Amino acid sequence: MIARRRDDEETPLLQRPEQPTTTRTPLPWGQFWIILLLELSENLSYFTLTPFIPQLIRDIGVTHGDESQVGHYVGILQSSYYAAHMLTMFHWSQLSDHVGRKPVILIALLAISVSMFSFGLSKTFIGLVVSRAICGAFDGSNGVIKSIVMDITDVTNMPKAFGYIPISWMIGKTAGPLIGGSLSRPADRFPDIFGRSEFLKTYPYLLPCSISATFVSIAWLVTYFRLKESVSTRTPLLELIKGGLFRQSYAKPHQPSSNVLINPGEVQSKPLPLRALLTPKVLTVTASYVTMALVHMAFISVLPVFYATSIELGGLSLDPRRIGAILAAQGASHGIFQLLFYAHLHDRFGARAIHITGVSSGIPLVILFPVINALARSHGIGLAVWQCVTIQLALTISLIMCYPSLALFVRTAAPNRASLGATNGMVQMFAAGARIIGTSSAASVFSYSMQEGHDAWLVYYFLMAIVFLAVGASLLLP
């Protein structure tokens, strides 16, 4: 009976339905809008930094004027975030299965806000790395937000819910680069307004960081007062610690309170230990998620460095403002397309087909990098270059749509409902490890390939190899 019930759940989530459409449960907008706000705060804090990080690396002098080393240090800085992210992701998610989602999110939001202020005030490379590591460590709770979506939806409305998630991605990826690209070095860009501020001259990147940190603080207040707990049974933290210290089984969970979102007909289960989560189905989904994250992070790590690098060295010679505008347009197109079309595409083709198509789009994405640079060398930055840039950014839409598809696979792969957070956290933990590898290796290989005497195409061979790895893993999905 249990196996039959799980099969009934998986069919509408992962496959193209052959039977008449059942009645869809309306989305719980009273709580869902808060989830969108939380996703927005995370995306805004990340993408605000993207346009000016290459210039920031130059300004602090860590490269000693060697332009070819900018990508290397950008990779180290971004990897510090994902290293901390990976080490804490599973533990935050597992903790949320026991103490609840809300306390974990509140702690994380507070720490992220502080880390953003710290980043804007840092004047050394070590200070930047520490700030990003703190942000990554507490942003490990991002998997908890996805677990809330899975908690408050069912098989009829979950694809629609993940179709709305890109609203936050779109706004964050649009507003973040605009804030970071336009408001970095404000004393230089807006001398009439900020030219007399010695403080902003000393800390030229504090203003965009402060805006992002303030928004995260607002999200903390909304979460504290309006978000309801979605875990039906919780264990007080003190009891959980005592149980762990004496190697006892999980403490007896308290009964659900009236302020918890639960399904009255749902049979309560108990969170499982890590070893019990390592089922073949979970491992298959994890492999696809890891390789997809590797491709995506390698691409978005190389992209701004490619734009900022001189044409002679293999890039496009764009300034931070133009880079910010391009990334903002990319974010807007991702969100709009996914919002309007993902649920329909899922109903028509299923999550597996969408995912395979998405990772396969990485092949032309990589090929367009050297094509764009060759056109810029031959004809300058003209119409042909911008057409190829537009095609490349359009192809990333298909790549981004892999994420909601994989989230549906994670939901159906979880051994039981009470272990949903831990399952999602484990998958996100391994994906974070892939992001570390993708971010640091791609940016470093790009810098290495630019150096005299090295093969300029080396970075593209590297990117193509991991794309084929991701395609192979996608074919293993059920």
Buried (B, 14 or more C-beta within 10 A) or exposed (E): EEEEEBEEBBBBBBBBEEEEEEEBEEBBEEBBBBBBBBBBBBBBBBBBBBBBBBBBBBBBEBBEEEBBBBBBBBBBBBBBBBBBBBBBBBBBBBBBBBBBBBBBBBBBBBBBBBBBBBBBBBEEBEBBBBBBBBBBBBBBBBBBBBBBBBBBBBBBBBBBBBBBBBBBBBBBBBBBBBBBBBBBBBBEBBEEEBEEEEEBBEBBBBBBBBBBBEBBBEBBEBBEEEBBBBBBBBBEEEBBEEBEEEEEEBBEBEEBEEEBBBEEEEEEBEBBEEEEBEEEBBBBBBBBBBBBBBBBBBBBBBBBBBBBBEBEBBBBBBEBBBBBBBBBBBBBBBBBBBBEBBBEBBBEBBBBBBBBBBBBBBBBBBBBBBBBBEBBEEEEBEEBBEEBBBBBBBBBBBBBBBBBBBBBBBBBBBBBBBBBBBBBBBBBBBBBBBBBBBBBBBBBBBBBBBEEEBEBEBBBEBBBEBBBBBBEBBEEBB
